[in-house]
C-alpha cells in the first residue's frame, strides 16, 4: 500500500499510544481503496490499496516516517501488503474477483524469498488469484541490483501478476526503472497532472508519454487528478485512465463512482471522441493550451511584459470571454515595434498593428490533413503562424504549430500507405477499428461484414490472378453500395476476401438486396461458360478427390448498434462472425448471395 498525499489535522496521532513496532506486530494497518477510473465510460478499472494506521497513527506519512526512524521500513512494507491481501480476501465474492493494485517497495526484492512467501502462501491462504493483483513498484527507495530486480519481475509475471510503475517522473521512478520493469501500467506522478492545463511543457511531455505507452502496449494512468480542467486536458491528449480526489478519496471499501461524478465526467468529456484520439487524425489532440490576453488588455506594455517575462512564449491568442478573436506572434510583434536601442518597445508602435485579427480558426474535430491544407494556403506573411483550435461551441482549446501539422500529416500519409490493402487500395484493419468504435457511439449506425463463400476452392481452380480479380470485383460492388448508403459510409478491406462497411445510419434491406444481385451478376465474367451453365465448378478436396463446388457467393452479416449493449468492438465482431455462419447456410441452400440482420440483443460489461 502506497503513501498517498492526504494529510489533515485530524490524521495526526496524539501523544502516547503504542508505537510503530506494536502497530506492525498487532496487524493494525487498515486498507483503504481508491478507484482508478476508465475515462471512456466512467467505470472503475481497479482500486489501488492505500495504507491507514490506527487512530493515533492514522496518516500513512506518519506510519512510514515512524517506521523509517525505527529502521522498520521493510517490516512496514510487508505489514501493508499483508493488510492489503486481507482486505481483498474479506470482500464479497463479486468484488474479490476485481483487480487491485498492491504496492511493493523495491527493498522487498532485496529478500525475494519473503516476497515470494507472501505472494504465494498468503495468496493461497486467502483464496486469491495472481491475476487479480497488479504489483505497483513504488518510488520510495532506489533499486540496488537491476539485474536481479528484472529477473524476479519476470518470474512474477510468469506466475500471472501484472506490474505497474508508480509515480513515474518523480523520485526513483526514472527511465532505467521503466526499462527494467517493462510495466503493464505506467502511473504518471501527480506533479505531471497538477495544473497541466496551464503548462505547455507538461502537455508536450504527456503527449509523448501517451505515444510511447501505445507503442510498447503499456496502459497509462494519471495520478493526483483533482480538477475537471486537469481531467479534460489529460483526456484531450489521449490519457485513458486517471486516479485522484476528483473521483473519490480513499475509503475503507472499494466503491464505484458516485452517480453525480460519473454524470459530470461524461458531460465534460463528451466533446472528446476518445477512440478518434487513438489515431490522432483529428486536430484537437495536437492542440496545446496557449497563453491568452483579453481584448481590452492588448496594449503594447501588456504584450511586451508577457513576452519578456517568458522567452518560451511564441504567441498570444486574443480572447473575448472564451472565444478567440485574434493572434499575436512574437516575431510579428517585435518586427513591427522594434525601435532604437534603449527605447521601450511599446512606445515605438502600437501593438494592434502586430495582431492578426483573422487567424485560421478550426474546430477540434477537423482532420489534420484538412487543417494543414488550410494553413498552407495562407499568404507568405502568415504562413508560419499557429492555427487556433476551438471546440464545437467556439471555446478556445489551444493552438497548433505548422511544424506539428506537417509532422503529423506526414505520419498519417505513411500510416495510410502502410495500412491500405495493396490489392484493393482500401483502408485496412486500423481504420476499420476506428470506424467501428466511432459507430458504437452513434445510435442508428450499422456495421456490415462481407466475405465470399467457397473462395478457397475458386482460387485453387482458377488460380490466384483470377482470385485477385474476384476480390476486386467484391470491392467494386461494395464501394457502390457504400456510396449509395451514405456519404459518410466507410468501406475497408480486412484482408483476403473479408470486407467491412460502417454506416452511421440504418441500412435498408433494399440496398443489400441490390448489392447481392449486383455481385451475382458481375461475378459471371469471372467463370467459364461451362461452369456457369452447370452452376458449379470442379475443385480438389483435401484428399485430392475432384468435387463439384457451387459458384462463389457473397455473404453479408449486418449488425445494428441498437442490438449491442457493449462498448467494445470485439463484441460486435463476435456477433457478426456468428451471424455470418447463418448467412452461409442460406447461400449454400439457395446458390445466391444473401444477407441477414442480427436481431438478438446482446448485453456485455
Rosetta blueprint (number, residue, H / E / L):
1 X L
2 X E
3 X L
4 X L
5 X L
6 X L
7 X L
8 X L
9 X H
10 X H
11 X H
12 X L
13 X L
14 X L
15 X L
16 X L
17 X L
18 X L
19 X L
20 X H
21 X H
22 X H
23 X H
24 X H
25 X H
26 X L
27 X L
28 X L
29 X L
30 X E
31 X E
32 X E
33 X E
34 X E
35 X E
36 X E
37 X E
38 X E
39 X L
40 X L
41 X L
42 X L
43 X L
44 X E
45 X E
46 X E
47 X E
48 X E
49 X E
50 X E
51 X E
52 X E
53 X L
54 X L
55 X H
56 X H
57 X H
58 X L
59 X L
60 X H
61 X H
62 X H
63 X H
64 X H
65 X H
66 X H
67 X H
68 X H
69 X H
70 X L
71 X L
72 X L
73 X H
74 X H
75 X H
76 X H
77 X H
78 X H
79 X H
80 X H
81 X H
82 X H
83 X H
84 X H
85 X H
86 X H
87 X H
88 X H
89 X H
90 X L
91 X L
92 X L
93 X H
94 X H
95 X H
96 X H
97 X L
98 X L
99 X L
100 X E
101 X E
102 X E
103 X E
104 X E
105 X L
106 X H
107 X H
108 X H
109 X H
110 X H
111 X H
112 X H
113 X H
114 X H
115 X H
116 X H
117 X H
118 X H
119 X H
120 X H
121 X H
122 X H
123 X H
124 X H
125 X H
126 X H
127 X L
128 X L
129 X L
130 X H
131 X H
132 X H
133 X E
134 X E
135 X E
136 X E
137 X E
138 X L
139 X L
140 X L
141 X L
142 X L
143 X L
144 X L
145 X L
146 X H
147 X H
148 X H
149 X H
150 X H
151 X H
152 X H
153 X H
154 X H
155 X H
156 X H
157 X H
158 X H
159 X H
160 X L
161 X L
162 X E
163 X E
164 X E
165 X E
166 X E
167 X E
168 X E
169 X L
170 X L
171 X L
172 X L
173 X L
174 X L
175 X H
176 X H
177 X H
178 X H
179 X H
180 X H
181 X H
182 X L
183 X L
184 X L
185 X E
186 X E
187 X E
188 X E
189 X L
190 X H
191 X H
192 X H
193 X H
194 X L
195 X L
196 X H
197 X H
198 X H
199 X L
200 X H
201 X H
202 X H
203 X H
204 X H
205 X H
206 X H
207 X H
208 X H
209 X H
210 X H
211 X H
212 X H
213 X H
214 X H
215 X H
216 X L
217 X L
218 X L
219 X E
220 X E
221 X E
222 X E
223 X L
224 X L
225 X L
226 X L
227 X L
228 X H
229 X H
230 X H
231 X H
232 X H
233 X H
234 X H
235 X H
236 X H
237 X L
238 X L
239 X L
240 X L
241 X E
242 X E
243 X L
244 X L
245 X L
246 X L
247 X L
248 X L
249 X L
250 X L
251 X E
252 X L
253 X L
254 X L
255 X L
256 X L
257 X L
258 X L
259 X H
260 X H
261 X H
262 X H
263 X H
264 X H
265 X H
266 X H
267 X H
268 X H
269 X H
270 X L
271 X L
272 X L
273 X L
274 X H
275 X H
276 X H
277 X H
278 X H
279 X H
280 X L
281 X L
282 X E
283 X L
284 X H
285 X H
286 X H
287 X L
288 X E
289 X L
290 X L
291 X L
292 X E
293 X E
294 X E
295 X H
296 X H
297 X H
298 X L
299 X L
300 X H
301 X H
302 X H
303 X H
304 X H
305 X H
306 X H
307 X H
308 X H
309 X H
310 X L
311 X L
312 X L
313 X L
314 X L
315 X E
316 X E
317 X E
318 X E
319 X E
320 X E
321 X L
322 X L
323 X E
324 X E
325 X E
326 X E
327 X E
328 X E
329 X E
330 X H
331 X H
332 X H
333 X H
334 X H
335 X H
336 X H
337 X H
338 X L
339 X L
340 X L
341 X L
342 X L
343 X L
344 X L
345 X H
346 X H
347 X H
348 X L
349 X L
350 X L
351 X H
352 X H
353 X H
354 X H
355 X L
356 X E
357 X L
358 X L
359 X L
360 X L
361 X E
362 X E
363 X E
364 X L
365 X L
366 X L
367 X E
368 X H
369 X H
370 X H
371 X H
372 X H
373 X H
374 X H
375 X H
376 X H
377 X L
378 X L
379 X L
380 X L
381 X L
382 X L
383 X L
384 X L
385 X L
386 X L
387 X E
388 X E
389 X E
390 X E
391 X L
392 X L
393 X L
394 X L
395 X L
396 X E
397 X E
398 X E
399 X E
400 X E
401 X L
402 X H
403 X H
404 X H
405 X H
406 X H
407 X H
408 X H
409 X H
410 X H
411 X H
412 X H
413 X H
414 X H
415 X H
416 X H
417 X H
418 X H
419 X H
420 X L
421 X L
422 X L
423 X L
424 X L
425 X L
426 X L
427 X E
428 X L
429 X H
430 X H
431 X H
432 X H
433 X H
434 X H
435 X H
436 X H
437 X H
438 X H
439 X H
440 X L
441 X L
442 X L
443 X L
444 X L
445 X L
446 X E
447 X E
448 X E
449 X E
450 X E
451 X E
452 X E
453 X E
454 X L
455 X H
456 X H
457 X H
458 X H
459 X H
460 X H
461 X H
462 X H
463 X L
464 X H
465 X H
466 X H
467 X H
468 X H
469 X H
470 X H
471 X H
472 X H
473 X H
474 X H
475 X H
476 X H
477 X H
478 X H
479 X H
480 X H
481 X H
482 X H
483 X H
484 X H
485 X H
486 X L
487 X L
488 X L
489 X L
490 X E
491 X E
492 X E
493 X E
494 X E
495 X E
496 X L
497 X L
498 X E
499 X E
500 X E
501 X E
502 X E
503 X E
504 X L
505 X L
506 X L
507 X L
508 X L
509 X H
510 X H
511 X H
512 X H
513 X H
514 X H
515 X H
516 X H
517 X H
518 X H
519 X H
520 X H
521 X H
522 X H
523 X H
524 X H
525 X H
526 X H
527 X L
528 X L
529 X H
530 X H
531 X H
532 X H
533 X H
534 X H
535 X L
536 X E
537 X E
538 X E
539 X E
540 X E
541 X L
542 X L
543 X L
544 X L
545 X L
546 X E
547 X E
548 X E
549 X E
550 X E
551 X L
552 X L
553 X E
554 X E
555 X E
556 X E
557 X E
558 X E
559 X E
560 X E
561 X H
562 X H
563 X H
564 X E
565 X E
566 X L
567 X L
568 X L
569 X H
570 X H
571 X H
572 X H
573 X H
574 X H
575 X H
576 X H
577 X H
578 X H
579 X H
580 X H
581 X H
582 X H
583 X H
584 X H
585 X H
586 X H
587 X H
588 X H
589 X H
590 X H
591 X L
592 X L
593 X L
594 X E
595 X E
596 X E
597 X E
598 X L
599 X L
600 X L
601 X L
602 X E
603 X E
604 X L
605 X L
